[in-house]
């Protein structure tokens, strides 16, 4: 399929496709002067998007694709590298999650402290908040 068809099928832009080609992530065949995208390019594009959704950088994805081309899909080298990358990403996300939990705890503490400053006023505000919630 031509570039326009590929872009439509993958719900992306021509600029993104060109960028991925420049990075060597997508390598369509040439049919004369035209690029011919096939099933492999569609699957590669979907794999790129899946890896990005997991938080992997394009640099990391490039490394994975390079191993795939060198050793073949399903090779132990490729699988080991993907496993390492996913474990590393999971660790980074766990650290980020801990930081977020700390921030939530801190915000919760501030909320309690602020409500305790003028508890008689907070009762009125709570009723207003409940009324506001009903209007949404």
C-alpha positions as CSV (number, residue, x, y, z in Angstrom):
1,X,0.0,0.0,0.0
2,X,1.1,3.6,-0.6
3,X,2.0,6.0,2.2
4,X,-1.4,7.7,2.3
5,X,-3.1,4.3,2.7
6,X,-0.7,3.3,5.4
7,X,-1.2,6.6,7.3
8,X,-5.0,6.1,7.2
9,X,-4.8,2.5,8.3
10,X,-2.4,3.3,11.2
11,X,-4.2,6.5,12.1
12,X,-1.0,8.5,12.1
13,X,0.6,11.3,10.0
14,X,3.0,11.3,7.1
15,X,5.5,13.2,9.3
16,X,5.4,10.4,11.9
17,X,5.9,7.8,9.2
18,X,8.8,9.7,7.7
19,X,10.4,10.2,11.2
20,X,10.1,6.4,11.9
21,X,11.6,5.7,8.5
22,X,14.5,8.0,9.3
23,X,15.0,6.2,12.6
24,X,15.0,2.9,10.8
25,X,12.0,1.7,12.6
26,X,9.8,1.2,9.5
27,X,11.4,0.1,6.3
28,X,8.9,-0.1,3.4
29,X,9.9,-1.7,0.2
30,X,10.4,0.5,-2.8
31,X,8.2,-0.1,-5.9
32,X,9.9,2.1,-8.5
33,X,9.7,5.6,-7.1
34,X,7.0,4.7,-4.6
35,X,7.2,3.2,-1.1
36,X,5.2,0.0,-0.7
37,X,4.0,-0.6,2.9
38,X,3.0,-4.1,3.7
39,X,1.8,-6.2,6.6
40,X,5.2,-6.2,8.3
41,X,5.3,-2.4,8.4
42,X,1.8,-2.2,9.9
43,X,2.8,-4.7,12.6
44,X,6.0,-2.8,13.2
45,X,4.1,0.4,13.6
46,X,1.7,-1.2,16.0
47,X,4.6,-2.6,18.0
48,X,6.2,0.8,18.2
49,X,3.0,2.3,19.5
50,X,2.5,-0.5,22.0
51,X,6.1,0.0,23.3
52,X,5.5,3.8,23.5
53,X,2.4,3.2,25.5
54,X,4.5,1.3,28.0
55,X,6.8,4.3,28.3
56,X,9.7,3.1,26.2
57,X,11.6,5.8,24.4
58,X,12.2,5.7,20.6
59,X,15.9,5.2,21.3
60,X,15.1,2.1,23.2
61,X,12.7,0.9,20.6
62,X,15.4,1.5,17.9
63,X,17.7,-0.8,19.9
64,X,15.0,-3.5,20.1
65,X,14.3,-3.2,16.4
66,X,18.0,-3.4,15.6
67,X,18.2,-6.6,17.6
68,X,15.2,-8.0,15.8
69,X,16.8,-7.3,12.5
70,X,20.1,-8.8,13.6
71,X,19.0,-11.9,15.4
72,X,15.4,-12.4,14.1
73,X,12.0,-12.1,15.7
74,X,11.7,-14.5,18.6
75,X,15.5,-14.9,19.1
76,X,16.8,-15.3,22.7
77,X,18.8,-12.0,22.3
78,X,15.8,-10.1,21.3
79,X,13.5,-11.6,24.0
80,X,16.2,-11.0,26.7
81,X,16.6,-7.4,25.7
82,X,12.9,-6.7,25.6
83,X,12.6,-8.4,29.1
84,X,15.3,-6.2,30.4
85,X,13.8,-3.0,29.0
86,X,10.3,-3.9,30.4
87,X,11.7,-4.7,33.8
88,X,13.7,-1.4,33.8
89,X,10.5,0.5,32.7
90,X,8.5,-1.2,35.4
91,X,11.0,-0.2,38.1
92,X,11.0,3.4,36.9
93,X,7.2,3.4,37.0
94,X,7.1,1.9,40.5
95,X,9.4,4.8,41.7
96,X,7.2,7.3,40.0
97,X,4.1,5.7,41.6
98,X,5.7,5.9,45.0
99,X,6.4,9.6,44.4
100,X,2.8,10.2,43.4
101,X,1.5,8.3,46.5
102,X,3.8,10.6,48.7
103,X,2.3,13.7,47.0
104,X,-1.2,12.4,47.5
105,X,-0.5,11.7,51.2
106,X,0.9,15.2,51.6
107,X,-2.1,16.8,49.9
108,X,-4.5,14.8,52.1
109,X,-2.7,16.0,55.2
110,X,-2.9,19.6,54.0
111,X,-6.6,19.2,53.3
112,X,-7.2,17.9,56.9
113,X,-5.1,20.8,58.3
114,X,-6.9,23.4,56.3
115,X,-10.3,22.0,57.3
116,X,-9.3,22.1,60.9
117,X,-8.4,25.8,60.8
118,X,-12.1,26.8,60.9
119,X,-14.2,23.7,61.4
120,X,-17.4,25.7,61.8
121,X,-16.9,27.2,58.4
122,X,-16.0,23.9,56.9
123,X,-19.4,22.5,57.7
124,X,-21.0,25.2,55.6
125,X,-18.5,24.6,52.8
126,X,-19.2,20.9,52.9
127,X,-22.9,21.5,52.4
128,X,-22.1,23.8,49.4
129,X,-19.8,21.1,48.0
130,X,-22.5,18.5,48.2
131,X,-25.0,20.9,46.5
132,X,-22.4,21.6,43.8
133,X,-21.8,17.9,43.3
134,X,-25.6,17.4,42.8
135,X,-25.6,19.9,40.0
136,X,-22.9,18.1,38.0
